[in-house]
Amino acid sequence: MCPDPRAPGDSRTGAEAEKGSRSRPGLAEIHSFHSHPDIWGSGIATALMTGTLRLLRGDGFHRVHLWTLRDTPRSRRFYAKCGFAESGATRPCGFGDGNPLEQVEYERSC
C-alpha cells in the first residue's frame, strides 16, 4: 500500500504482536518513517513518532528499534531528539546499484 501523497508523514512498523522484529525478537521495528520537507520543524513528525510509539505500547511492546542511513544527519538528530539511542549495530543496505550504504541501528523504550 502506498502512502497518501498528500499526507505530511508516514510511519510503517513491524509490530504484529505475534511477529515483531525479525532481526530483534521481542522488539517492535519501525520499518520506515517519513515526513514531507515542507513540515520539517513544525512538530508534526514528532507527533507522528509519539503516536507510533503509543500504538506499539498498546500492542504490548516495551522496546522498539529502527535502521537509518549513517550519512543522514537530519534523520539521526530527529531520532535522538525522540529518545532513540544508537545500539552500536551497523549493516549494509543495498539499493540494487552494487554500492551498499551503511545503516546504523537506533532503539528506545516504547
C-alpha positions as semicolon CSV with decimal commas, in nm:
position;residue;x (nm);y (nm);z (nm)
1;M;0,000;0,000;0,000
2;C;0,137;0,341;-0,095
3;P;0,108;0,628;0,150
4;D;-0,128;0,912;0,059
5;P;0,087;1,160;-0,138
6;R;-0,098;1,445;0,035
7;A;-0,009;1,317;0,383
8;P;0,256;1,516;0,571
9;G;0,417;1,198;0,705
10;D;0,401;0,820;0,721
11;S;0,514;0,554;0,967
12;R;0,537;0,180;0,897
13;T;0,607;-0,075;1,169
14;G;0,658;-0,446;1,211
15;A;0,450;-0,456;1,525
16;E;0,220;-0,751;1,496
17;A;0,234;-0,890;1,849
18;E;0,298;-1,242;1,723
19;K;0,580;-1,128;1,494
20;G;0,760;-0,812;1,599
21;S;1,106;-0,757;1,456
22;R;1,260;-1,039;1,252
23;S;1,614;-0,933;1,345
24;R;1,545;-0,845;1,711
25;P;1,290;-1,088;1,859
26;G;1,071;-0,928;2,125
27;L;1,116;-0,576;1,987
28;A;0,893;-0,384;1,752
29;E;1,057;-0,238;1,444
30;I;0,989;0,089;1,267
31;H;1,048;-0,009;0,905
32;S;1,001;0,339;0,761
33;F;0,934;0,685;0,894
34;H;0,897;0,973;0,652
35;S;0,782;1,331;0,664
36;H;0,748;1,582;0,385
37;P;1,020;1,851;0,387
38;D;0,752;2,120;0,399
39;I;0,661;2,012;0,754
40;W;1,015;1,973;0,893
41;G;1,046;2,175;1,212
42;S;0,668;2,205;1,260
43;G;0,632;1,935;1,527
44;I;0,415;1,712;1,306
45;A;0,686;1,445;1,269
46;T;0,739;1,442;1,646
47;A;0,364;1,398;1,696
48;L;0,366;1,115;1,441
49;M;0,650;0,943;1,628
50;T;0,469;0,989;1,960
51;G;0,159;0,828;1,810
52;T;0,362;0,544;1,659
53;L;0,524;0,469;1,996
54;R;0,184;0,482;2,168
55;L;0,045;0,226;1,921
56;L;0,344;-0,002;1,977
57;R;0,293;0,016;2,356
58;G;-0,073;-0,066;2,301
59;D;0,035;-0,373;2,101
60;G;0,230;-0,490;2,406
61;F;0,582;-0,392;2,303
62;H;0,828;-0,246;2,552
63;R;1,115;-0,166;2,312
64;V;1,143;-0,060;1,951
65;H;1,430;-0,032;1,704
66;L;1,488;0,113;1,360
67;W;1,762;0,146;1,100
68;T;1,866;0,467;0,928
69;L;2,142;0,553;0,686
70;R;2,464;0,659;0,855
71;D;2,504;0,966;0,633
72;T;2,167;1,126;0,710
73;P;2,241;1,370;0,992
74;R;1,891;1,522;0,990
75;S;1,718;1,189;1,048
76;R;1,974;1,086;1,309
77;R;1,921;1,412;1,501
78;F;1,545;1,360;1,483
79;Y;1,565;1,006;1,624
80;A;1,796;1,122;1,904
81;K;1,555;1,408;1,983
82;C;1,278;1,146;2,006
83;G;1,473;0,948;2,266
84;F;1,636;0,687;2,043
85;A;1,998;0,593;2,104
86;E;2,244;0,416;1,876
87;S;2,270;0,048;1,965
88;G;2,617;0,013;1,812
89;A;2,494;-0,223;1,539
90;T;2,551;-0,144;1,172
91;R;2,461;-0,320;0,849
92;P;2,495;-0,262;0,476
93;C;2,183;-0,164;0,284
94;G;2,176;-0,222;-0,089
95;F;1,962;-0,031;-0,336
96;G;2,033;-0,251;-0,637
97;D;2,322;-0,050;-0,779
98;G;2,603;-0,259;-0,628
99;N;2,702;0,020;-0,386
100;P;2,554;-0,062;-0,046
101;L;2,527;0,217;0,210
102;E;2,582;0,170;0,581
103;Q;2,288;0,184;0,818
104;V;2,302;0,235;1,193
105;E;2,053;0,095;1,439
106;Y;1,868;0,304;1,697
107;E;1,647;0,179;1,980
108;R;1,443;0,300;2,275
109;S;1,159;0,203;2,503
110;C;0,809;0,240;2,363
